[in-house]
Amino acid sequence: MKATDSKIRSFIGNSERVFLIPPFQRNYTWSKEQCEELFDDIIDSIKKQKSHYIGNIVYFVGKDSSASFLQYILVDGQQRITSILLLLSAIRNHLPETDQDKMAIDKKYLTNEFGTEKYRVKLKQTESDEIVFDKILLGSELTAEEQNTHLYRNFEYFNDRLNELSEQNIDIKEFYNAVGDLDIVDLDLKIEDDLESVQKIFEKINSTGKPLSPADLIRNYLLIATTIEQQQQLYDNYWVKIEELYNDKNNISDFAKHYLITKRSDWVEENKMYSTFRSYFSNIGEDKEKILSEMLKLSKYYNWFKNADTGNMSLDVMIKELNILKSDDMYSLLLVLFDKLYDDNKSELLNIIDLLVDFMIRYRIVGLSNGSTDLRSTLFNVLGKVTSGEIEPTYDTIKYELSNSPSPNGRFPNDEEFKIALQSKVNISYAKALLYKMEYKETKNIFVDISKITIEHVLPQSLSKEWIEYLGGEEESAKIHNTYLNCIGNLAMLSGSYNSSNSNKPWGYKKDILNKAQFLFTQQVSFNQNWKENEIKDRNLKLSNLAVKYISGPLPREKDYKTMETMDDFVPGLYDIFNDSLYVTGTNINSLIINKNVYSLNGWFELVYQVCNLFYDTHKDLIDDVVKNNKVHKSSSSRLYALGKDPIFSYDKKYLVSPAYFEKGNFYIETCLNADRARNYARELIKILKIEDEIKIDLQ
């Protein structure tokens, strides 16, 4: 690496240089506030007669350089250079046609008169910004849509500020010279297209611009290739198509998280997402084009989930219900189910998603857990078994797994607890999903979109004087109100056109409103002459009994729960790996501790690999024997392995779901493991090596 103090006039203005933003970089994102700060800093430098430092520009010289020009590939600083070129374009437009500096700006800073058409403009932008940026620098006319971009808005901002220079007694030429005098440090990486090194350096750069999102970092990691051309191909064929699916680009990071979960069957914390993604795929040595291809395919499904637009009306209704039920933790499982079944067995997929809606309705209404850990343990247990091939993705197998959840707080609620919850208090959103599904099951005919439905408290949330008197006075009305307000018997569906200001009207008025509703269960409320305690109790019982009928429940439980020895809540800290009272599903593993030495882990999927790695040199013969004779294996036999059960270690990677190559022993290790299985297989290996007393794990 070579660092040189430089100025904008010599760095950008050098006619032998062209600049390229590689595809792995994000698009232009500078805000008006950042442009304002740059402009004000230049004004300040003029007043103080002192040049202003704008930061480092990091680059390497690309292989497409020729005798006519050098190709500078920008690793950091492209946002600043883009903004400065927009500013110089605005300055050019403020100079008279005959001014020599106007021509100099064009020829020195904005265009490359000796380059090919590809490098006609001095800075080649990312694909999505290229057309607008080129038009601005070349002085071409932009469409209305092109004017509604960061690039053009910032260009116009600079134009407006330049119009105000005279008010500060600053000449346009003086301002132009100050731009040329801006100080930078140019850092030439001197790495000759070693793009893997570029990625490592890029990750370490502390940019002064907008922080990179996990999706930005993952994109950069996946688009790194041997040449810029290969990067561009990966970008055009895959990443651009992924981005085009999403109006909200923040969803790309969320999709990437769920894609990673499909591989690991374990939760990923937001602040560890990129490091876990990189570590996981680096360990298994997966081809990046294959990863991008799979992400593109699954991204379509994820977009369907966010927008409830699968192309199948029945599935769309179910997806909307799942979204109302706050089922984001289920997206990873849904990705795998849609991938396996949407094209080949849609009827089975419909049955499974219908089951998952029922599970979530019961789970949410019963309210077994305030957090997500227990729900994830159940869903990820199913996910891991489907992705590993331990079970087939069928209605019967998934219902069995849901009915035998690892965690008590992740269980499929039975009929009795479901009825008790319904008759006491129900969240409005969850009641909507329940009543909507019950209405369809009862009538087989419901045309109103669930998003246009509201839930009405028949007995109103705030009692008027008329209602207090109607219910028997202050004391009696308070008792009825406190007992039955939010029970299922007091809740009814209405279309969105209903005026919520009518909610507190007397029973006689509301009775007529409910009678005109297009929903059977809502109309039935109006058949009552009164709406008092007995009527609410009767409907409460009727609806809860129907809910048990229409919302399927679990099978009889066959497996014991995996519980701790005590009822104490899990506390993050250091545990013996053989502590059988420690329930690890839903936890995150930070590290292995061996004889006070700490070895960091990015997740449970690395545990078996790391144990093998740490002890292979000292226990080579024992570990080789484990591999050769399949001494650590799964309980399933779906891979047709010659030595019996599906292996955790194999010389042939085809027998593993997500094989990570172990170079020391020239074999592969399974990494598609959730927390519970990772610990169990690690413990089996540790027992064979007879090192039980040495291993501890740090959990959070």
Buried (B, 14 or more C-beta within 10 A) or exposed (E): EEEEEBBBBEBBBBBEBBBBBBBBBBBBEBBEEBBBEBBEBBBEBBEEEEBBEBBBBBBBBBEBBEEBBBBBBBBBBBBBBBBBBBBBBBBBBBBEEEBEBBEBBBBBBBBBEEBEEEBBBBBBBBBBBBBBBBBBBEEEEBEEEBBEBBBBBBBBBBBEBBEEBEEEEBEBEEBBEBBBBBBBBBBBBEBEBBBEBBBEBBBEBEBEBEEBBBBBBBBBBBBBBEEBEBBBBBBEEBBBBBBEBBEEEEBBBBBBBBBBBBBBBBBBEEEBBBBBBBBBBEBBEBEBBEBBBBBBEBBBBBBBBBBBEBEBEEBBBBBBBBBBBBBBBBBBBBBBBBBBBBEEBBEBBBBBBBBBBBBBBBBBBBEBBEEBBBBBBBBBBBBBBBBBBBBEBBBBBBBBBBBBBBBEBBBBBBBEBBBEBBBBBBBEBBBBBBBBBBBBBBEEEBEBBBEEBBBBBBBBEEBEEBBBEBBEEEEEBEEBBEBBBBBBBBBBBBBEEBEEEEBBBBBEEBBEBBEEBBBBBBBBBBEBEEBBBEBBBEBBBBBBEBBBEBBBBBBEEEEEBBEEEEEEEBEEEEBEBBBEEBBBBBBBBBBBBBEEEEBEBBBBBBBBBBBBBBBBEEBEEBBBEBBEEBBBBBEEEBBEBEBEBBBBBBEEBEBBBBBBBBEEBEBBBBBBBBBBBBBBBBBBBBEBBEBEEBBBBBBE
